[in-house]
Amino acid sequence: KMKKIFAIVLSAIMLLSLVACGGSSSTPVSSSPAASVPQEAPSSAAPVEAKKKIGMCAMSLAFDFQIQMSDGIERAAQENGYEYMVYDYNGDAEQMLSGLETLAASDVGAMYGLFMAPESATSFMKSHPEIGVLTQGEIVDGAQACTENDYIALANQFVESLDRYVTEKGIAKGDIAALWLETCENEDSDYYDAKEDIKAVIEQWCEGKDFNFVSEFYPKDDEEAANMTAQILNATPDVKFFFCFNNGYAIAAANEIGAAVSDASDYFVFSSEGDPESFRLIDSGTSAYRACAYMDIEASGYEVGKQLINWVENGKLENVVVSKDLVDSSNVKDYLG
């Protein structure tokens, strides 16, 4: 009887040993597809999210300023391993809202925006607080930061350069016109406020002089800027001085003046931006393009891009300060390539 009991106990021990050996032998097989499922369980509890993109909602990439800003943001994205996406709504307020939704649906975590309809943009931003937004110029309600532009300083650069030019040339009178961006007409836009600030400085400079600010136009592109310049020259021949709120407008206006008059020495075109073509025309001495307020736009875009990445990585956005240098005949050679 004892032998029988001993045999049963021995059999049980052997069975337990086999079970134990079978359990331990399954561990190295974790590399097989079937055994890999338990290893993914921790990641399903705390998934590793795909890196958010950074983006730009552009009013129109037909403008050199916006192209260069986009280039700078894209450079920051590439250098830091981010995917970059830009949506061009081509100056259409309805398309702007569609563009914002497209960027959000495309997993953009932070964006730079130029909004011609700020109220619609505000509605979007308040419904997507997780997306960081840095706006052009004054901060728009719902955004976290903006580029800081001193439009009073810009206007003073215009009147400073104009005053220097008319003094050197002995010009005692003449009228001033402005070519603004289309969005400057929208009273809800920060560009409208910028326009009013610039006009106030120009009108103050005109006080007590035989110079007057007489007309303003809102071309949609460079071609229309040229056509409007032609209209101004025909309808108001006393207009000799142009403030252009876009570099392309200034080049178009100067070229139109050059084609319309035999001697452009009494004309003065100023732009709120500058590029190598601006410098070439200013340096020529024959173009009506006399001065510009220059900043390294691509470098500013790069700083914007770094702030967008800062939001994605740290949840913070800081303003990007923009500074501009007055470039005219006195210093343009310092900027020529």
C-alpha positions in Angstrom: 0.0 0.0 0.0 2.9 2.3 0.9 4.4 1.6 -2.5 1.2 2.5 -4.2 0.9 5.8 -2.3 4.6 6.6 -3.1 4.0 5.9 -6.8 1.0 8.3 -6.8 3.0 11.1 -5.1 6.0 10.5 -7.5 3.6 10.8 -10.5 2.2 14.1 -9.1 5.7 15.5 -8.6 6.7 14.7 -12.2 3.5 16.2 -13.6 4.1 19.4 -11.6 7.6 19.5 -12.9 6.5 19.2 -16.5 3.9 22.0 -16.1 6.6 24.2 -14.5 9.0 23.5 -17.3 6.3 24.2 -20.0 5.5 27.7 -18.4 9.1 28.8 -18.3 9.8 27.8 -21.9 7.1 30.3 -23.2 9.0 33.5 -22.1 11.6 33.5 -24.9 8.9 33.2 -27.5 7.7 36.8 -26.8 9.3 37.9 -30.1 6.7 35.9 -32.1 3.7 37.8 -33.4 1.3 36.0 -31.2 3.4 36.6 -28.1 4.0 40.3 -28.9 0.4 41.3 -28.0 0.9 41.4 -24.2 4.0 43.6 -24.7 1.8 46.3 -26.4 -0.7 46.4 -23.6 1.2 49.1 -21.6 1.4 51.3 -24.7 -2.4 51.0 -25.3 -2.9 52.3 -21.7 -0.6 55.2 -22.4 -0.3 55.6 -26.2 2.6 57.4 -27.7 0.9 60.2 -29.7 2.2 61.2 -33.2 4.1 64.5 -33.1 1.9 67.4 -33.9 2.5 69.4 -37.0 3.1 73.2 -37.1 1.3 75.2 -39.7 0.4 78.6 -41.3 -3.0 80.0 -42.3 -1.9 82.4 -45.1 -4.1 85.2 -46.4 -2.3 84.9 -49.8 1.0 83.4 -50.9 0.9 85.8 -53.8 2.6 88.2 -51.5 6.3 88.0 -51.0 6.0 88.8 -47.3 3.9 85.7 -46.6 6.1 83.5 -48.8 9.2 84.5 -46.8 7.4 84.1 -43.5 6.3 80.6 -44.6 9.9 79.7 -45.7 11.2 80.7 -42.2 8.6 78.7 -40.4 9.3 75.7 -42.6 13.0 76.0 -41.9 12.4 75.9 -38.1 10.1 72.9 -38.6 12.7 70.9 -40.7 15.5 71.7 -38.3 13.5 70.4 -35.4 11.9 67.3 -37.0 8.4 68.7 -37.5 6.1 68.4 -40.4 4.9 71.7 -41.7 1.6 72.5 -43.4 0.5 75.8 -45.0 -3.1 76.6 -46.1 -3.5 79.6 -48.5 -7.1 80.9 -48.3 -6.4 83.5 -51.1 -8.1 86.4 -49.4 -11.5 84.6 -49.1 -13.0 84.9 -45.6 -15.1 81.8 -46.0 -12.1 79.8 -47.2 -10.1 81.1 -44.2 -12.5 79.3 -41.8 -12.3 76.2 -44.0 -8.6 76.4 -43.9 -8.5 76.6 -40.1 -10.6 73.5 -39.9 -8.4 71.8 -42.4 -5.3 72.6 -40.4 -7.0 71.3 -37.2 -8.1 68.1 -38.9 -4.6 67.6 -40.2 -3.2 67.4 -36.6 -1.6 70.8 -36.6 -0.8 71.6 -33.0 0.2 75.3 -33.4 -0.1 77.7 -36.3 0.8 81.3 -37.5 -2.2 83.1 -38.8 -2.9 86.1 -41.0 -6.7 86.7 -40.5 -8.7 89.0 -42.7 -11.8 88.0 -40.7 -10.6 88.0 -37.1 -14.1 87.4 -35.6 -14.4 84.1 -37.5 -10.9 83.2 -36.4 -11.7 83.9 -32.8 -14.7 81.6 -32.9 -12.4 78.8 -34.3 -9.7 79.4 -31.7 -12.0 79.4 -28.8 -13.4 76.0 -30.0 -9.9 74.6 -30.4 -8.0 75.9 -27.3 -5.5 73.0 -27.6 -4.1 74.6 -30.8 -1.6 77.4 -30.2 -2.0 80.4 -32.5 0.4 83.2 -33.1 -1.1 86.0 -35.2 0.3 88.6 -37.4 0.4 92.1 -35.9 -1.9 92.8 -32.9 -3.0 89.7 -31.0 -6.5 88.4 -32.0 -8.9 87.3 -29.3 -8.4 83.6 -28.8 -4.7 83.6 -29.9 -1.9 83.2 -27.4 0.7 85.5 -29.0 1.5 87.7 -32.0 4.2 89.4 -33.9 4.8 92.9 -32.5 4.9 95.5 -35.2 5.4 99.2 -34.4 3.3 100.9 -37.1 3.8 104.3 -35.6 7.6 103.8 -36.0 7.0 102.6 -39.6 5.0 105.7 -40.4 7.7 107.8 -38.9 10.2 106.1 -41.2 8.1 107.0 -44.2 7.8 110.7 -43.2 11.5 110.9 -42.2 12.6 109.5 -45.6 10.1 111.6 -47.5 11.1 114.8 -45.6 14.7 114.1 -46.4 14.0 113.5 -50.1 11.8 116.6 -50.7 14.4 118.8 -48.8 17.3 117.5 -51.0 15.3 117.9 -54.2 13.8 121.3 -53.2 10.3 120.0 -53.6 7.8 122.3 -51.8 4.5 120.7 -52.5 2.7 117.6 -53.6 0.0 115.1 -52.7 0.3 111.7 -51.1 -1.6 108.4 -51.9 -1.5 105.1 -50.2 -1.8 101.5 -51.5 -3.1 99.4 -48.6 -3.7 95.6 -48.4 -7.4 94.6 -49.0 -7.8 93.6 -45.4 -7.1 97.2 -44.2 -10.7 98.0 -45.3 -12.1 95.6 -42.7 -12.8 97.7 -39.5 -12.6 94.5 -37.4 -9.1 93.8 -38.6 -5.9 94.9 -36.9 -4.7 96.0 -40.3 -7.4 98.6 -40.3 -6.0 100.0 -37.0 -2.5 99.9 -38.4 -3.7 101.9 -41.5 -5.3 104.5 -39.3 -2.2 104.9 -37.1 0.0 105.3 -40.2 -2.4 107.8 -41.8 -2.5 109.9 -38.5 1.3 110.2 -38.6 1.4 111.2 -42.3 -1.4 113.8 -41.8 0.4 115.2 -38.8 3.6 115.6 -40.9 1.5 117.4 -43.6 0.2 120.1 -41.2 1.6 123.5 -42.0 3.1 122.3 -45.3 1.8 122.3 -48.8 1.6 118.5 -48.8 -1.7 116.6 -48.4 -2.8 113.0 -48.0 -5.5 112.8 -50.6 -6.3 109.2 -51.6 -6.1 105.6 -50.7 -6.7 102.3 -52.6 -6.9 98.6 -51.7 -5.4 96.5 -54.6 -5.8 92.8 -54.3 -2.5 92.0 -56.1 0.5 93.6 -57.8 -1.2 93.9 -61.1 -4.1 95.8 -59.6 -1.6 98.0 -57.7 -0.1 98.9 -61.1 -3.5 99.7 -62.6 -4.5 101.8 -59.6 -1.3 103.7 -59.8 -2.1 104.5 -63.4 -5.5 105.7 -62.4 -4.0 107.9 -59.7 -1.5 109.5 -62.1 -4.3 110.2 -64.6 -7.0 111.5 -62.2 -4.8 113.3 -59.6 -1.6 114.5 -61.3 -0.5 116.3 -58.1 0.0 112.9 -56.4 3.8 112.4 -56.4 4.3 110.4 -53.2 3.2 106.8 -52.5 3.1 104.9 -49.2 2.8 101.2 -50.1 1.8 98.6 -47.5 3.4 95.9 -49.5 6.7 95.5 -51.3 5.1 94.2 -54.5 2.8 97.2 -54.6 5.8 99.5 -54.4 7.6 97.8 -57.2 4.5 97.8 -59.3 3.8 101.5 -58.6 7.4 102.6 -59.3 7.5 100.7 -62.6 4.1 102.2 -63.6 5.4 105.7 -62.8 8.6 105.0 -64.8 6.5 104.0 -67.8 4.1 107.0 -67.5 6.6 109.9 -67.1 9.9 110.7 -68.7 11.4 112.0 -65.5 10.5 110.4 -62.2 12.8 112.6 -60.1 9.8 114.3 -58.4 8.2 111.0 -57.4 8.7 109.1 -54.2 7.6 105.5 -53.5 8.0 104.0 -50.1 7.3 100.4 -49.0 6.7 98.9 -45.6 8.9 96.0 -46.7 12.1 95.4 -48.7 14.0 92.8 -50.6 16.9 92.6 -53.1 14.8 94.0 -55.9 13.8 97.0 -53.7 17.5 97.7 -52.9 18.4 97.5 -56.6 15.7 100.0 -57.5 16.5 102.4 -54.7 20.2 102.2 -55.6 19.5 102.9 -59.3 18.6 106.6 -58.6 16.3 106.6 -61.6 13.4 104.6 -60.2 10.6 106.3 -58.2 11.2 103.6 -55.5 13.2 105.7 -53.0 13.0 104.0 -49.6 11.7 101.0 -47.6 11.4 99.7 -44.1 13.4 96.5 -44.2 13.4 93.4 -42.0 14.7 90.0 -42.6 11.3 88.4 -43.1 12.5 84.8 -43.4 14.4 85.2 -40.1 11.2 86.5 -38.4 9.3 83.5 -39.8 12.0 81.3 -38.3 11.5 82.8 -34.9 7.7 82.3 -35.3 8.3 78.7 -36.1 10.4 78.2 -33.0 7.6 79.6 -30.9 5.0 77.3 -32.5 7.3 74.4 -31.6 7.5 75.8 -28.1 3.7 75.5 -27.8 3.7 71.9 -29.0 6.5 70.9 -26.7 5.9 73.2 -23.6 2.4 74.7 -24.0 3.8 78.2 -24.2 3.8 80.9 -26.9 5.7 84.2 -26.7 5.4 87.3 -28.9 7.9 87.7 -31.7 9.3 91.2 -31.8 9.8 92.6 -35.3 12.2 95.5 -36.0 12.8 97.3 -39.3 15.6 99.4 -40.7 15.0 102.4 -42.9 16.8 101.9 -46.2 17.2 104.7 -48.7 19.9 106.2 -50.9 22.1 107.1 -47.9 22.6 103.4 -46.8 21.2 101.1 -49.5 24.7 99.9 -50.6 25.0 98.3 -47.2 22.1 96.0 -48.2 23.1 95.2 -51.7 24.3 91.6 -52.2 
